[in-house]
Amino acid sequence: MADTAGGSDMDLMCAAPCLTTQQLQQKLRSEKKTERPVRLLFEISSTRTVQVFLSKHVVYELVVMRSGSFDSRRVSVERRYSDFSRFHHTLLEEFGEELEEVVLPRKHLSGNFSPEIISERRLALQDYLAQLYATRCVRRSPHFARFFTEQEQRWAHSLLRAGQFALAVEQLQTVLEVEEKLLPWQKPTLTVPTLSALAVCYRDLEEPEEAFAAAQRALPATRRYGLKGYRASLLDLLVDLGYQLGRPVAQLQEELSVLRDAERGGVSSRSLKEVVIHEFT
């Protein structure tokens, strides 16, 4: 499947049954000329030097954007050079041959904190991310998504376990925005843990509408890809919130009963909060 946005040739033909074959061919050629593939762009927009006791390191702000359409959501995460290094070694273990031409910028023996060296490395790391994204097996690898989300995801879950739900929501929203930009190249299940954690936080913040909406967004992927633990817990939460909000829940309740009956006790009876808490422990 091509990494592009837009409908298929078959969709176009079905949408225009009255056109002649020659007209269809001309229309297809015209569509392909104007089609703009959606790609990810990476910009290291800024850096800052952090000193903790006798240790010193540079933090890079990574901005993730989508091309091919106007992207007004500017979302960023921060990473250190050591994060890049661990990421690179993980990728080499799995995709060694495919990454023969991709080189991680090296550290200098001295002068690592001079403005010139930091600026040079910033641009080199930006190019490095672009090269990784250009490698199909890498951009579709779970390692790629984890590099941009795992630290924030773990921090959000730590806040959730500590009962700091408002702060957890801020982190989870950042994670969700990055994941949504990655979705064309990652499995649709990518956002399920994040949306589930948001539903838990919103419920504990006594914001049932937001909790219901987050859980509802997570449910389709659990149905399609067989995430039974999440599916049952999400359905249970949606039924409970549905009653609270006066929403129709009969179909959700029936789906939950059918799921549990079909599995004969194999489906977890844990609450969504229990499922979420155990996700990143």
C-alpha positions in Angstrom: 0.0 0.0 0.0 1.4 3.4 -1.0 2.1 5.9 1.8 -0.1 8.6 0.2 -3.3 10.3 1.0 -6.4 10.3 -1.3 -8.8 7.7 -2.9 -7.8 4.8 -5.1 -8.3 4.6 -8.8 -11.2 2.2 -8.2 -12.9 4.8 -6.0 -12.6 7.4 -8.8 -14.1 5.0 -11.4 -17.0 4.1 -9.1 -17.7 7.7 -8.5 -17.9 8.6 -12.2 -19.9 5.8 -13.9 -21.1 8.0 -16.8 -17.6 9.0 -18.1 -16.1 7.3 -21.2 -12.9 5.3 -20.9 -10.9 8.1 -22.5 -12.4 10.7 -20.1 -11.7 8.4 -17.1 -8.1 8.0 -18.2 -7.7 11.7 -18.6 -9.3 12.3 -15.2 -7.0 9.7 -13.5 -3.9 11.4 -15.0 -5.1 14.8 -13.9 -5.7 13.5 -10.3 -2.3 11.9 -10.1 -0.6 15.1 -11.2 -2.3 17.1 -8.5 -2.1 14.5 -5.8 0.2 15.5 -2.9 1.6 12.7 -0.8 1.4 13.1 2.9 4.8 12.9 4.6 6.3 13.5 8.0 8.7 16.4 8.4 11.0 16.8 11.4 12.5 20.0 12.6 14.8 20.5 15.6 13.5 23.9 16.4 15.6 24.7 19.4 18.1 23.4 21.9 18.9 24.1 25.6 21.8 23.0 27.8 21.0 21.5 31.1 23.4 21.1 34.0 22.6 18.8 36.9 25.4 18.9 39.5 28.6 18.0 37.6 26.7 16.6 34.6 25.8 18.5 31.5 23.8 17.7 28.5 21.9 19.3 25.5 18.2 18.8 25.0 16.8 19.0 21.5 13.2 20.1 20.8 11.8 17.9 18.0 8.8 19.3 16.1 6.7 16.7 14.1 4.7 18.0 11.2 2.7 16.5 8.3 3.2 17.8 4.8 0.8 17.4 1.9 -1.9 19.4 3.7 -1.9 22.4 6.0 -0.8 21.3 9.4 -1.6 23.9 12.0 -0.9 21.7 15.0 2.7 22.2 16.1 3.6 19.4 18.5 7.0 18.8 19.9 8.9 16.5 22.3 12.4 16.8 23.8 15.2 14.3 23.4 18.9 14.1 24.5 21.7 12.8 22.3 21.8 9.7 24.4 18.1 9.0 23.4 19.1 9.2 19.8 22.0 6.9 20.4 19.9 4.2 22.1 17.3 4.5 19.4 19.9 4.1 16.7 21.4 0.9 18.3 17.9 -0.6 18.6 17.2 0.0 14.9 20.6 -1.4 13.9 19.8 -4.6 15.8 16.7 -5.1 13.7 17.4 -3.3 10.4 21.2 -3.5 10.1 21.4 -4.0 6.3 18.7 -1.4 5.5 20.6 1.3 7.6 24.1 0.8 6.2 23.9 4.3 4.6 22.3 6.0 7.6 24.8 7.3 10.1 24.1 8.8 13.5 26.1 12.1 14.0 28.9 11.4 16.4 29.9 13.3 19.5 33.0 15.3 19.5 35.9 14.6 21.9 35.7 18.2 23.0 33.7 21.4 22.5 30.3 19.6 22.6 28.6 22.5 24.3 29.9 25.3 22.0 27.1 27.1 20.0 28.7 26.1 16.7 28.9 22.4 17.6 25.4 22.4 19.0 24.0 24.1 15.9 25.9 21.7 13.6 24.6 18.6 15.5 21.1 20.0 15.5 21.0 20.1 11.7 22.7 16.7 11.4 20.2 15.1 13.8 17.4 16.7 11.8 18.8 15.1 8.6 19.2 11.8 10.4 15.5 11.7 11.3 14.6 12.5 7.6 16.8 9.6 6.5 15.2 7.2 8.9 11.7 8.2 7.8 12.7 7.7 4.2 13.4 4.0 5.0 10.1 2.2 4.8 10.8 -0.6 7.2 11.9 2.0 9.9 9.0 4.4 9.6 6.6 1.5 9.9 8.4 0.0 12.9 7.0 0.3 16.4 10.5 1.5 17.4 9.9 4.7 15.4 6.7 5.6 17.1 8.1 4.8 20.6 11.0 7.1 20.1 8.6 10.1 19.8 6.1 9.0 22.4 7.4 6.5 25.0 9.0 9.0 27.4 5.9 11.2 27.5 3.7 8.1 27.8 5.6 6.8 30.8 5.6 10.1 32.5 1.9 10.5 31.9 1.2 7.1 33.4 3.4 8.0 36.4 1.3 11.1 37.0 -1.9 9.0 36.5 -0.8 6.5 39.2 0.0 9.4 41.5 -3.5 10.8 41.0 -2.3 13.9 39.2 -4.9 13.5 36.5 -4.9 17.1 35.1 -1.1 17.0 34.5 -1.4 13.5 33.0 -4.0 14.8 30.5 -1.6 17.4 29.3 1.1 14.8 28.6 -1.4 12.4 27.1 -2.7 15.0 24.7 0.8 15.6 23.4 1.3 11.9 22.9 -2.0 11.6 21.1 -1.2 14.5 18.7 2.2 12.9 17.8 0.5 9.4 17.4 -2.1 10.9 15.1 0.6 12.3 12.9 2.3 8.9 12.8 -0.9 6.9 12.1 -0.7 6.6 8.3 2.5 4.6 8.8 1.7 2.8 12.1 -1.0 0.3 13.2 -4.4 1.9 14.0 -4.1 0.3 17.5 -1.3 2.9 18.3 -3.7 5.4 20.0 -5.7 2.8 22.0 -3.6 3.0 25.2 -3.4 6.8 25.0 -7.2 7.3 24.5 -7.9 4.8 27.2 -5.6 6.6 29.7 -7.3 9.9 28.7 -10.8 8.3 29.4 -9.6 7.2 32.9 -8.2 10.6 33.7 -11.3 12.5 32.5 -13.5 10.2 34.5 -11.5 10.8 37.7 -11.6 14.5 36.9 -15.4 14.2 36.8 -15.6 15.1 33.2 -17.8 12.3 31.9 -18.4 13.8 28.4 -14.7 13.9 27.7 -14.2 10.4 29.2 -17.0 9.0 27.0 -15.7 10.6 23.9 -12.1 9.3 24.4 -13.3 5.8 25.2 -15.6 5.9 22.1 -12.7 6.8 19.9 -10.6 4.0 21.2 -13.3 1.3 20.8 -13.3 0.7 16.9 -9.6 -0.3 16.8 -10.1 -2.8 19.6 -13.0 -4.4 17.7 -11.1 -4.6 14.5 -7.8 -5.9 15.8 -9.0 -8.1 18.6 -7.7 -6.2 21.7 -10.1 -8.1 23.9 -8.8 -6.8 27.2 -9.1 -3.2 26.2 -12.4 -3.8 24.4 -14.2 -5.3 27.4 -12.9 -2.6 29.7 -13.8 0.2 27.3 -17.3 -1.2 26.8 -17.8 -1.5 30.6 -16.7 2.1 31.1 -18.9 3.3 28.2 -22.0 1.5 29.6 -21.4 3.1 33.0 -20.8 6.6 31.6 -23.7 6.2 29.2 -26.1 5.6 32.0 -24.7 8.6 33.8 -25.0 10.8 30.7 -28.4 9.5 29.6 -26.9 7.9 26.4 -28.4 4.8 24.8 -26.2 1.9 26.0 -28.3 -1.2 25.1 -26.1 -2.1 22.1 -22.9 -1.6 24.1 -24.2 -3.7 26.9 -25.2 -6.5 24.5 -21.7 -6.3 22.8 -20.1 -6.7 26.2 -22.3 -9.7 27.1 -21.6 -11.4 23.8 -17.9 -10.8 24.1 -17.7 -12.3 27.6 -20.0 -15.2 26.8 -18.0 -16.1 23.7 -14.7 -16.1 25.6 -16.2 -18.1 28.5 -14.3 -16.2 31.2 -11.2 -15.6 29.0 -11.9 -11.9 28.8 -10.4 -9.9 31.6 -12.9 -8.4 34.1 -10.4 -5.7 35.1 -11.6 -2.1 35.0 -10.1 0.2 32.3 -8.2 2.0 35.1 -6.5 -1.3 36.1 -5.7 -2.1 32.5 -4.2 1.4 31.9 -2.2 1.4 35.2 -0.5 -1.9 34.2 0.3 -0.8 30.7 3.6 1.0 31.5 4.7 -0.5 34.8 
